[in-house]
Amino acid sequence: MSEWDKVIPKPKSRFYRIKCPDCGNEQFVFSHATTIVHCNVCGAILAEPSGGKTVVNGEVTAILD
Ligand SMILES: [Zn+2]
């Protein structure tokens, strides 16, 4: 266990499977992402952080606990 693991609180977090609105690619995005998440295929923004919550720009097709 690293120092980093001890400092970071563990809120309930999930992974969202998000469908890219531009190219239809589906990829997993952490529900508490702290950086902008781009589509791996076309580079469109799929999710961006906003006050501790992630704003999703595509369609959420699945949620994994
Ligand atoms: Zn895309």
N, CA, C, O and the ligand as a Tripos MOL2 file, in Angstrom:
@<TRIPOS>MOLECULE
protein
  261   259    66     0     0
PROTEIN
NO_CHARGES

@<TRIPOS>ATOM
      1 N           0.8420   -1.2010    0.0000 N.3       1 MET1
      2 CA          0.0000    0.0000    0.0000 C.3       1 MET1
      3 C           0.8750    1.2490    0.0000 C.2       1 MET1
      4 O           1.7790    1.3780    0.8260 O.2       1 MET1
      5 N           0.6160    2.1330   -0.8910 N.am      2 SER2
      6 CA          1.4320    3.3410   -0.9930 C.3       2 SER2
      7 C           0.8870    4.4350   -0.0820 C.2       2 SER2
      8 O          -0.2350    4.3440    0.4160 O.2       2 SER2
      9 N           1.6930    5.4620    0.1240 N.am      3 GLU3
     10 CA          1.2460    6.6170    0.9100 C.3       3 GLU3
     11 C           0.0020    7.2190    0.2750 C.2       3 GLU3
     12 O          -0.9230    7.6460    0.9650 O.2       3 GLU3
     13 N          -0.0030    7.2430   -0.9860 N.am      4 TRP4
     14 CA         -1.0910    7.8470   -1.7520 C.3       4 TRP4
     15 C          -2.4180    7.1700   -1.4170 C.2       4 TRP4
     16 O          -3.4360    7.8460   -1.2680 O.2       4 TRP4
     17 N          -2.4160    5.8540   -1.3000 N.am      5 ASP5
     18 CA         -3.6390    5.1120   -0.9940 C.3       5 ASP5
     19 C          -4.1980    5.4890    0.3710 C.2       5 ASP5
     20 O          -5.4120    5.5030    0.5750 O.2       5 ASP5
     21 N          -3.3040    5.7920    1.2980 N.am      6 LYS6
     22 CA         -3.7540    6.1030    2.6570 C.3       6 LYS6
     23 C          -4.3810    7.4880    2.7400 C.2       6 LYS6
     24 O          -5.2810    7.7210    3.5470 O.2       6 LYS6
     25 N          -3.9080    8.3980    1.9120 N.am      7 VAL7
     26 CA         -4.3680    9.7840    1.9990 C.3       7 VAL7
     27 C          -5.6930   10.0000    1.2940 C.2       7 VAL7
     28 O          -6.5190   10.8010    1.7310 O.2       7 VAL7
     29 N          -5.8860    9.2890    0.2160 N.am      8 ILE8
     30 CA         -7.0890    9.5220   -0.5750 C.3       8 ILE8
     31 C          -8.3110    8.8450    0.0490 C.2       8 ILE8
     32 O          -8.3010    7.6380    0.2940 O.2       8 ILE8
     33 N          -9.3630    9.6290    0.3040 N.am      9 PRO9
     34 CA        -10.5930    9.0160    0.8160 C.3       9 PRO9
     35 C         -11.2100    8.1430   -0.2590 C.2       9 PRO9
     36 O         -10.9380    8.3240   -1.4460 O.2       9 PRO9
     37 N         -12.0250    7.2120    0.1470 N.am     10 LYS10
     38 CA        -12.6170    6.3240   -0.8420 C.3      10 LYS10
     39 C         -14.1280    6.5210   -0.9020 C.2      10 LYS10
     40 O         -14.8790    5.8100   -0.2350 O.2      10 LYS10
     41 N         -14.5660    7.4790   -1.6950 N.am     11 PRO11
     42 CA        -16.0090    7.6640   -1.8690 C.3      11 PRO11
     43 C         -16.5470    6.5050   -2.6970 C.2      11 PRO11
     44 O         -15.7820    5.7830   -3.3370 O.2      11 PRO11
     45 N         -17.8460    6.3310   -2.6840 N.am     12 LYS12
     46 CA        -18.4030    5.2750   -3.5170 C.3      12 LYS12
     47 C         -18.1790    5.6580   -4.9630 C.2      12 LYS12
     48 O         -18.6280    6.7060   -5.4270 O.2      12 LYS12
     49 N         -17.4920    4.8030   -5.6510 N.am     13 SER13
     50 CA        -17.1450    5.1380   -7.0220 C.3      13 SER13
     51 C         -17.5420    4.0150   -7.9550 C.2      13 SER13
     52 O         -17.6860    2.8630   -7.5470 O.2      13 SER13
     53 N         -17.7100    4.3620   -9.1750 N.am     14 ARG14
     54 CA        -18.1520    3.4110  -10.1850 C.3      14 ARG14
     55 C         -17.3880    3.6570  -11.4760 C.2      14 ARG14
     56 O         -16.6380    4.6220  -11.6300 O.2      14 ARG14
     57 N         -17.6200    2.7330  -12.3870 N.am     15 PHE15
     58 CA        -17.1790    2.9750  -13.7520 C.3      15 PHE15
     59 C         -18.4090    3.0810  -14.6270 C.2      15 PHE15
     60 O         -19.3370    2.2780  -14.5280 O.2      15 PHE15
     61 N         -18.4010    4.0720  -15.4720 N.am     16 TYR16
     62 CA        -19.4670    4.2220  -16.4510 C.3      16 TYR16
     63 C         -18.9530    3.7260  -17.7930 C.2      16 TYR16
     64 O         -17.8050    3.9780  -18.1580 O.2      16 TYR16
     65 N         -19.7970    3.0300  -18.5150 N.am     17 ARG17
     66 CA        -19.4570    2.7500  -19.9060 C.3      17 ARG17
     67 C         -20.1640    3.8070  -20.7340 C.2      17 ARG17
     68 O         -21.3910    3.9040  -20.7240 O.2      17 ARG17
     69 N         -19.3990    4.5750  -21.4310 N.am     18 ILE18
     70 CA        -19.9400    5.7110  -22.1640 C.3      18 ILE18
     71 C         -19.7820    5.5140  -23.6600 C.2      18 ILE18
     72 O         -18.7210    5.1320  -24.1540 O.2      18 ILE18
     73 N         -20.8630    5.7850  -24.3600 N.am     19 LYS19
     74 CA        -20.8360    5.6740  -25.8130 C.3      19 LYS19
     75 C         -20.5100    7.0460  -26.3950 C.2      19 LYS19
     76 O         -21.1860    8.0350  -26.1110 O.2      19 LYS19
     77 N         -19.4940    7.0840  -27.1890 N.am     20 CYS20
     78 CA        -19.0770    8.3440  -27.7980 C.3      20 CYS20
     79 C         -20.1620    8.8550  -28.7390 C.2      20 CYS20
     80 O         -20.6130    8.1240  -29.6210 O.2      20 CYS20
     81 N         -20.5850   10.1130  -28.5570 N.am     21 PRO21
     82 CA        -21.6370   10.6720  -29.4140 C.3      21 PRO21
     83 C         -21.1670   10.8950  -30.8470 C.2      21 PRO21
     84 O         -21.9840   11.0210  -31.7590 O.2      21 PRO21
     85 N         -19.8800   10.9420  -31.0400 N.am     22 ASP22
     86 CA        -19.3550   11.2240  -32.3820 C.3      22 ASP22
     87 C         -19.0970    9.9700  -33.2120 C.2      22 ASP22
     88 O         -19.4410    9.9220  -34.3940 O.2      22 ASP22
     89 N         -18.4840    8.9400  -32.5850 N.am     23 CYS23
     90 CA        -18.0970    7.7790  -33.3960 C.3      23 CYS23
     91 C         -18.7090    6.4700  -32.9110 C.2      23 CYS23
     92 O         -18.5600    5.4400  -33.5690 O.2      23 CYS23
     93 N         -19.4070    6.4950  -31.7490 N.am     24 GLY24
     94 CA        -20.0710    5.2890  -31.2830 C.3      24 GLY24
     95 C         -19.1830    4.3430  -30.4980 C.2      24 GLY24
     96 O         -19.6530    3.3040  -30.0330 O.2      24 GLY24
     97 N         -17.9170    4.6740  -30.3410 N.am     25 ASN25
     98 CA        -17.0090    3.8630  -29.5310 C.3      25 ASN25
     99 C         -17.4950    3.8500  -28.0830 C.2      25 ASN25
    100 O         -17.9490    4.8700  -27.5640 O.2      25 ASN25
    101 N         -17.3950    2.6880  -27.4370 N.am     26 GLU26
    102 CA        -17.7650    2.6200  -26.0210 C.3      26 GLU26
    103 C         -16.5220    2.3680  -25.1950 C.2      26 GLU26
    104 O         -15.7110    1.5020  -25.5220 O.2      26 GLU26
    105 N         -16.3770    3.1260  -24.1240 N.am     27 GLN27
    106 CA        -15.2330    2.9020  -23.2450 C.3      27 GLN27
    107 C         -15.6050    3.2260  -21.8150 C.2      27 GLN27
    108 O         -16.5630    3.9550  -21.5580 O.2      27 GLN27
    109 N         -14.8300    2.6730  -20.8790 N.am     28 PHE28
    110 CA        -15.1160    2.8640  -19.4700 C.3      28 PHE28
    111 C         -14.4620    4.1380  -18.9510 C.2      28 PHE28
    112 O         -13.3240    4.4680  -19.2860 O.2      28 PHE28
    113 N         -15.2310    4.8410  -18.1170 N.am     29 VAL29
    114 CA        -14.7460    6.0760  -17.5140 C.3      29 VAL29
    115 C         -15.0330    6.0170  -16.0230 C.2      29 VAL29
    116 O         -16.1420    5.6810  -15.6070 O.2      29 VAL29
    117 N         -14.0400    6.3420  -15.2320 N.am     30 PHE30
    118 CA        -14.1990    6.3770  -13.7820 C.3      30 PHE30
    119 C         -15.1970    7.4670  -13.3990 C.2      30 PHE30
    120 O         -15.1500    8.5750  -13.9350 O.2      30 PHE30
    121 N         -16.0950    7.1510  -12.4750 N.am     31 SER31
    122 CA        -17.1600    8.0930  -12.1350 C.3      31 SER31
    123 C         -16.6450    9.3470  -11.4350 C.2      31 SER31
    124 O         -17.3300   10.3690  -11.4050 O.2      31 SER31
    125 N         -15.4400    9.2710  -10.8720 N.am     32 HIS32
    126 CA        -14.8710   10.4420  -10.2130 C.3      32 HIS32
    127 C         -13.5880   10.8690  -10.9280 C.2      32 HIS32
    128 O         -12.5840   11.2020  -10.3000 O.2      32 HIS32
    129 N         -13.6520   10.8480  -12.2300 N.am     33 ALA33
    130 CA        -12.4790   11.2460  -13.0070 C.3      33 ALA33
    131 C         -12.0890   12.6740  -12.6490 C.2      33 ALA33
    132 O         -12.9450   13.5440  -12.4870 O.2      33 ALA33
    133 N         -10.8010   12.8990  -12.5290 N.am     34 THR34
    134 CA        -10.3320   14.2410  -12.1630 C.3      34 THR34
    135 C          -9.7520   14.9820  -13.3590 C.2      34 THR34
    136 O          -9.3400   16.1370  -13.2510 O.2      34 THR34
    137 N          -9.7260   14.3080  -14.4880 N.am     35 THR35
    138 CA         -9.2590   14.9750  -15.7000 C.3      35 THR35
    139 C         -10.2680   14.7210  -16.8130 C.2      35 THR35
    140 O         -11.0940   13.8130  -16.7250 O.2      35 THR35
    141 N         -10.1890   15.5210  -17.8410 N.am     36 ILE36
    142 CA        -11.0720   15.3340  -18.9900 C.3      36 ILE36
    143 C         -10.7530   13.9940  -19.6460 C.2      36 ILE36
    144 O          -9.5890   13.6450  -19.8430 O.2      36 ILE36
    145 N         -11.8080   13.2500  -19.9820 N.am     37 VAL37
    146 CA        -11.6210   11.9510  -20.6270 C.3      37 VAL37
    147 C         -11.9990   12.0750  -22.0990 C.2      37 VAL37
    148 O         -13.1010   12.4940  -22.4510 O.2      37 VAL37
    149 N         -11.0500   11.6960  -22.9420 N.am     38 HIS38
    150 CA        -11.2840   11.7630  -24.3840 C.3      38 HIS38
    151 C         -11.5840   10.3790  -24.9340 C.2      38 HIS38
    152 O         -11.1270    9.3710  -24.3940 O.2      38 HIS38
    153 N         -12.3470   10.3380  -25.9990 N.am     39 CYS39
    154 CA        -12.5980    9.1010  -26.7150 C.3      39 CYS39
    155 C         -11.2750    8.5610  -27.2580 C.2      39 CYS39
    156 O         -10.4730    9.3050  -27.8220 O.2      39 CYS39
    157 N         -11.0620    7.2700  -27.0810 N.am     40 ASN40
    158 CA         -9.8220    6.6570  -27.5540 C.3      40 ASN40
    159 C          -9.7410    6.6010  -29.0750 C.2      40 ASN40
    160 O          -8.6570    6.4800  -29.6450 O.2      40 ASN40
    161 N         -10.8800    6.6900  -29.7140 N.am     41 VAL41
    162 CA        -10.9100    6.5480  -31.1630 C.3      41 VAL41
    163 C         -10.8510    7.9020  -31.8800 C.2      41 VAL41
    164 O         -10.0050    8.1130  -32.7490 O.2      41 VAL41
    165 N         -11.7460    8.8050  -31.5150 N.am     42 CYS42
    166 CA        -11.8270   10.0560  -32.2670 C.3      42 CYS42
    167 C         -11.3980   11.2840  -31.4720 C.2      42 CYS42
    168 O         -11.2440   12.3670  -32.0370 O.2      42 CYS42
    169 N         -11.2030   11.1220  -30.1650 N.am     43 GLY43
    170 CA        -10.6940   12.2400  -29.3680 C.3      43 GLY43
    171 C         -11.7540   13.1750  -28.8290 C.2      43 GLY43
    172 O         -11.4200   14.1780  -28.1970 O.2      43 GLY43
    173 N         -13.0230   12.8780  -29.0570 N.am     44 ALA44
    174 CA        -14.0940   13.7170  -28.5180 C.3      44 ALA44
    175 C         -14.0770   13.6410  -26.9900 C.2      44 ALA44
    176 O         -13.6340   12.6480  -26.4130 O.2      44 ALA44
    177 N         -14.5620   14.6920  -26.3490 N.am     45 ILE45
    178 CA        -14.6150   14.6850  -24.8880 C.3      45 ILE45
    179 C         -15.8130   13.8590  -24.4280 C.2      45 ILE45
    180 O         -16.9580   14.1600  -24.7660 O.2      45 ILE45
    181 N         -15.5310   12.8150  -23.6520 N.am     46 LEU46
    182 CA        -16.6010   11.9470  -23.1610 C.3      46 LEU46
    183 C         -17.0510   12.3400  -21.7620 C.2      46 LEU46
    184 O         -18.2200   12.1770  -21.4120 O.2      46 LEU46
    185 N         -16.1360   12.8530  -20.9710 N.am     47 ALA47
    186 CA        -16.4740   13.2190  -19.6030 C.3      47 ALA47
    187 C         -15.4900   14.2640  -19.1100 C.2      47 ALA47
    188 O         -14.3200   14.2780  -19.4930 O.2      47 ALA47
    189 N         -15.9940   15.1390  -18.2500 N.am     48 GLU48
    190 CA        -15.0990   16.1200  -17.6590 C.3      48 GLU48
    191 C         -15.4900   16.3570  -16.2140 C.2      48 GLU48
    192 O         -16.6700   16.2900  -15.8690 O.2      48 GLU48
    193 N         -14.5120   16.6330  -15.3670 N.am     49 PRO49
    194 CA        -14.7840   16.8190  -13.9490 C.3      49 PRO49
    195 C         -15.4790   18.1450  -13.6860 C.2      49 PRO49
    196 O         -15.2070   19.1510  -14.3410 O.2      49 PRO49
    197 N         -16.3900   18.1240  -12.7040 N.am     50 SER50
    198 CA        -17.0870   19.3510  -12.3350 C.3      50 SER50
    199 C         -17.4590   19.2730  -10.8640 C.2      50 SER50
    200 O         -18.4340   18.6200  -10.4950 O.2      50 SER50
    201 N         -16.6840   19.9370  -10.0360 N.am     51 GLY51
    202 CA        -16.9710   19.9830   -8.6070 C.3      51 GLY51
    203 C         -17.0540   18.6230   -7.9490 C.2      51 GLY51
    204 O         -17.9430   18.3780   -7.1330 O.2      51 GLY51
    205 N         -16.1300   17.7300   -8.2990 N.am     52 GLY52
    206 CA        -16.0740   16.4220   -7.6720 C.3      52 GLY52
    207 C         -16.9390   15.3840   -8.3460 C.2      52 GLY52
    208 O         -16.8380   14.1960   -8.0420 O.2      52 GLY52
    209 N         -17.7830   15.8160   -9.2520 N.am     53 LYS53
    210 CA        -18.6380   14.8930   -9.9680 C.3      53 LYS53
    211 C         -18.2270   14.9330  -11.4370 C.2      53 LYS53
    212 O         -17.7180   15.9440  -11.9220 O.2      53 LYS53
    213 N         -18.4490   13.8480  -12.1220 N.am     54 THR54
    214 CA        -18.0710   13.8220  -13.5240 C.3      54 THR54
    215 C         -19.2740   14.0970  -14.4100 C.2      54 THR54
    216 O         -20.3160   13.4550  -14.2820 O.2      54 THR54
    217 N         -19.1190   15.0440  -15.2960 N.am     55 VAL55
    218 CA        -20.1830   15.3440  -16.2560 C.3      55 VAL55
    219 C         -19.9340   14.5140  -17.5060 C.2      55 VAL55
    220 O         -18.8780   14.6090  -18.1310 O.2      55 VAL55
    221 N         -20.9140   13.7070  -17.8580 N.am     56 VAL56
    222 CA        -20.7820   12.8040  -18.9920 C.3      56 VAL56
    223 C         -21.3920   13.4410  -20.2380 C.2      56 VAL56
    224 O         -22.5070   13.9610  -20.2050 O.2      56 VAL56
    225 N         -20.6480   13.3910  -21.3220 N.am     57 ASN57
    226 CA        -21.1260   14.0080  -22.5660 C.3      57 ASN57
    227 C         -21.7660   13.0090  -23.5230 C.2      57 ASN57
    228 O         -22.4730   13.3940  -24.4540 O.2      57 ASN57
    229 N         -21.5150   11.7370  -23.2890 N.am     58 GLY58
    230 CA        -22.1060   10.7360  -24.1790 C.3      58 GLY58
    231 C         -23.2230    9.9880  -23.4740 C.2      58 GLY58
    232 O         -23.6730   10.3830  -22.3980 O.2      58 GLY58
    233 N         -23.6570    8.9200  -24.0860 N.am     59 GLU59
    234 CA        -24.7070    8.0870  -23.5170 C.3      59 GLU59
    235 C         -24.0810    7.0470  -22.5990 C.2      59 GLU59
    236 O         -23.1560    6.3420  -23.0020 O.2      59 GLU59
    237 N         -24.5800    6.9450  -21.3590 N.am     60 VAL60
    238 CA        -24.0880    5.9230  -20.4410 C.3      60 VAL60
    239 C         -24.8230    4.6230  -20.7490 C.2      60 VAL60
    240 O         -26.0390    4.5340  -20.5790 O.2      60 VAL60
    241 N         -24.0840    3.6210  -21.2000 N.am     61 THR61
    242 CA        -24.7180    2.3700  -21.5970 C.3      61 THR61
    243 C         -24.6170    1.3040  -20.5150 C.2      61 THR61
    244 O         -25.2920    0.2780  -20.5930 O.2      61 THR61
    245 N         -23.7830    1.5350  -19.5070 N.am     62 ALA62
    246 CA        -23.6760    0.5850  -18.4060 C.3      62 ALA62
    247 C         -22.9900    1.2690  -17.2320 C.2      62 ALA62
    248 O         -22.1920    2.1900  -17.4030 O.2      62 ALA62
    249 N         -23.3230    0.7900  -16.0290 N.am     63 ILE63
    250 CA        -22.6640    1.2900  -14.8230 C.3      63 ILE63
    251 C         -22.1430    0.0960  -14.0370 C.2      63 ILE63
    252 O         -22.8950   -0.8310  -13.7330 O.2      63 ILE63
    253 N         -20.8780    0.1180  -13.7140 N.am     64 LEU64
    254 CA        -20.2770   -0.9670  -12.9540 C.3      64 LEU64
    255 C         -19.8820   -0.4800  -11.5690 C.2      64 LEU64
    256 O         -19.2000    0.5360  -11.4340 O.2      64 LEU64
    257 N         -20.3060   -1.2030  -10.5430 N.am     65 ASP65
    258 CA        -19.9000   -0.8590   -9.1810 C.3      65 ASP65
    259 C         -18.4820   -1.3030   -8.9280 C.2      65 ASP65
    260 O         -17.9580   -1.1010   -7.8330 O.2      65 ASP65
    261 ZN        -15.3310    8.8450  -30.5060 Zn       66 ZN66
@<TRIPOS>BOND
     1     1     2 1
     2     2     3 1
     3     3     4 2
     4     3     5 am
     5     5     6 1
     6     6     7 1
     7     7     8 2
     8     7     9 am
     9     9    10 1
    10    10    11 1
    11    11    12 2
    12    11    13 am
    13    13    14 1
    14    14    15 1
    15    15    16 2
    16    15    17 am
    17    17    18 1
    18    18    19 1
    19    19    20 2
    20    19    21 am
    21    21    22 1
    22    22    23 1
    23    23    24 2
    24    23    25 am
    25    25    26 1
    26    26    27 1
    27    27    28 2
    28    27    29 am
    29    29    30 1
    30    30    31 1
    31    31    32 2
    32    31    33 am
    33    33    34 1
    34    34    35 1
    35    35    36 2
    36    35    37 am
    37    37    38 1
    38    38    39 1
    39    39    40 2
    40    39    41 am
    41    41    42 1
    42    42    43 1
    43    43    44 2
    44    43    45 am
    45    45    46 1
    46    46    47 1
    47    47    48 2
    48    47    49 am
    49    49    50 1
    50    50    51 1
    51    51    52 2
    52    51    53 am
    53    53    54 1
    54    54    55 1
    55    55    56 2
    56    55    57 am
    57    57    58 1
    58    58    59 1
    59    59    60 2
    60    59    61 am
    61    61    62 1
    62    62    63 1
    63    63    64 2
    64    63    65 am
    65    65    66 1
    66    66    67 1
    67    67    68 2
    68    67    69 am
    69    69    70 1
    70    70    71 1
    71    71    72 2
    72    71    73 am
    73    73    74 1
    74    74    75 1
    75    75    76 2
    76    75    77 am
    77    77    78 1
    78    78    79 1
    79    79    80 2
    80    79    81 am
    81    81    82 1
    82    82    83 1
    83    83    84 2
    84    83    85 am
    85    85    86 1
    86    86    87 1
    87    87    88 2
    88    87    89 am
    89    89    90 1
    90    90    91 1
    91    91    92 2
    92    91    93 am
    93    93    94 1
    94    94    95 1
    95    95    96 2
    96    95    97 am
    97    97    98 1
    98    98    99 1
    99    99   100 2
   100    99   101 am
   101   101   102 1
   102   102   103 1
   103   103   104 2
   104   103   105 am
   105   105   106 1
   106   106   107 1
   107   107   108 2
   108   107   109 am
   109   109   110 1
   110   110   111 1
   111   111   112 2
   112   111   113 am
   113   113   114 1
   114   114   115 1
   115   115   116 2
   116   115   117 am
   117   117   118 1
   118   118   119 1
   119   119   120 2
   120   119   121 am
   121   121   122 1
   122   122   123 1
   123   123   124 2
   124   123   125 am
   125   125   126 1
   126   126   127 1
   127   127   128 2
   128   127   129 am
   129   129   130 1
   130   130   131 1
   131   131   132 2
   132   131   133 am
   133   133   134 1
   134   134   135 1
   135   135   136 2
   136   135   137 am
   137   137   138 1
   138   138   139 1
   139   139   140 2
   140   139   141 am
   141   141   142 1
   142   142   143 1
   143   143   144 2
   144   143   145 am
   145   145   146 1
   146   146   147 1
   147   147   148 2
   148   147   149 am
   149   149   150 1
   150   150   151 1
   151   151   152 2
   152   151   153 am
   153   153   154 1
   154   154   155 1
   155   155   156 2
   156   155   157 am
   157   157   158 1
   158   158   159 1
   159   159   160 2
   160   159   161 am
   161   161   162 1
   162   162   163 1
   163   163   164 2
   164   163   165 am
   165   165   166 1
   166   166   167 1
   167   167   168 2
   168   167   169 am
   169   169   170 1
   170   170   171 1
   171   171   172 2
   172   171   173 am
   173   173   174 1
   174   174   175 1
   175   175   176 2
   176   175   177 am
   177   177   178 1
   178   178   179 1
   179   179   180 2
   180   179   181 am
   181   181   182 1
   182   182   183 1
   183   183   184 2
   184   183   185 am
   185   185   186 1
   186   186   187 1
   187   187   188 2
   188   187   189 am
   189   189   190 1
   190   190   191 1
   191   191   192 2
   192   191   193 am
   193   193   194 1
   194   194   195 1
   195   195   196 2
   196   195   197 am
   197   197   198 1
   198   198   199 1
   199   199   200 2
   200   199   201 am
   201   201   202 1
   202   202   203 1
   203   203   204 2
   204   203   205 am
   205   205   206 1
   206   206   207 1
   207   207   208 2
   208   207   209 am
   209   209   210 1
   210   210   211 1
   211   211   212 2
   212   211   213 am
   213   213   214 1
   214   214   215 1
   215   215   216 2
   216   215   217 am
   217   217   218 1
   218   218   219 1
   219   219   220 2
   220   219   221 am
   221   221   222 1
   222   222   223 1
   223   223   224 2
   224   223   225 am
   225   225   226 1
   226   226   227 1
   227   227   228 2
   228   227   229 am
   229   229   230 1
   230   230   231 1
   231   231   232 2
   232   231   233 am
   233   233   234 1
   234   234   235 1
   235   235   236 2
   236   235   237 am
   237   237   238 1
   238   238   239 1
   239   239   240 2
   240   239   241 am
   241   241   242 1
   242   242   243 1
   243   243   244 2
   244   243   245 am
   245   245   246 1
   246   246   247 1
   247   247   248 2
   248   247   249 am
   249   249   250 1
   250   250   251 1
   251   251   252 2
   252   251   253 am
   253   253   254 1
   254   254   255 1
   255   255   256 2
   256   255   257 am
   257   257   258 1
   258   258   259 1
   259   259   260 2
@<TRIPOS>SUBSTRUCTURE
     1 MET1         2 RESIDUE 1 A MET
     2 SER2         6 RESIDUE 1 A SER
     3 GLU3        10 RESIDUE 1 A GLU
     4 TRP4        14 RESIDUE 1 A TRP
     5 ASP5        18 RESIDUE 1 A ASP
     6 LYS6        22 RESIDUE 1 A LYS
     7 VAL7        26 RESIDUE 1 A VAL
     8 ILE8        30 RESIDUE 1 A ILE
     9 PRO9        34 RESIDUE 1 A PRO
    10 LYS10       38 RESIDUE 1 A LYS
    11 PRO11       42 RESIDUE 1 A PRO
    12 LYS12       46 RESIDUE 1 A LYS
    13 SER13       50 RESIDUE 1 A SER
    14 ARG14       54 RESIDUE 1 A ARG
    15 PHE15       58 RESIDUE 1 A PHE
    16 TYR16       62 RESIDUE 1 A TYR
    17 ARG17       66 RESIDUE 1 A ARG
    18 ILE18       70 RESIDUE 1 A ILE
    19 LYS19       74 RESIDUE 1 A LYS
    20 CYS20       78 RESIDUE 1 A CYS
    21 PRO21       82 RESIDUE 1 A PRO
    22 ASP22       86 RESIDUE 1 A ASP
    23 CYS23       90 RESIDUE 1 A CYS
    24 GLY24       94 RESIDUE 1 A GLY
    25 ASN25       98 RESIDUE 1 A ASN
    26 GLU26      102 RESIDUE 1 A GLU
    27 GLN27      106 RESIDUE 1 A GLN
    28 PHE28      110 RESIDUE 1 A PHE
    29 VAL29      114 RESIDUE 1 A VAL
    30 PHE30      118 RESIDUE 1 A PHE
    31 SER31      122 RESIDUE 1 A SER
    32 HIS32      126 RESIDUE 1 A HIS
    33 ALA33      130 RESIDUE 1 A ALA
    34 THR34      134 RESIDUE 1 A THR
    35 THR35      138 RESIDUE 1 A THR
    36 ILE36      142 RESIDUE 1 A ILE
    37 VAL37      146 RESIDUE 1 A VAL
    38 HIS38      150 RESIDUE 1 A HIS
    39 CYS39      154 RESIDUE 1 A CYS
    40 ASN40      158 RESIDUE 1 A ASN
    41 VAL41      162 RESIDUE 1 A VAL
    42 CYS42      166 RESIDUE 1 A CYS
    43 GLY43      170 RESIDUE 1 A GLY
    44 ALA44      174 RESIDUE 1 A ALA
    45 ILE45      178 RESIDUE 1 A ILE
    46 LEU46      182 RESIDUE 1 A LEU
    47 ALA47      186 RESIDUE 1 A ALA
    48 GLU48      190 RESIDUE 1 A GLU
    49 PRO49      194 RESIDUE 1 A PRO
    50 SER50      198 RESIDUE 1 A SER
    51 GLY51      202 RESIDUE 1 A GLY
    52 GLY52      206 RESIDUE 1 A GLY
    53 LYS53      210 RESIDUE 1 A LYS
    54 THR54      214 RESIDUE 1 A THR
    55 VAL55      218 RESIDUE 1 A VAL
    56 VAL56      222 RESIDUE 1 A VAL
    57 ASN57      226 RESIDUE 1 A ASN
    58 GLY58      230 RESIDUE 1 A GLY
    59 GLU59      234 RESIDUE 1 A GLU
    60 VAL60      238 RESIDUE 1 A VAL
    61 THR61      242 RESIDUE 1 A THR
    62 ALA62      246 RESIDUE 1 A ALA
    63 ILE63      250 RESIDUE 1 A ILE
    64 LEU64      254 RESIDUE 1 A LEU
    65 ASP65      258 RESIDUE 1 A ASP
    66 ZN66       261 GROUP 0 **** ****
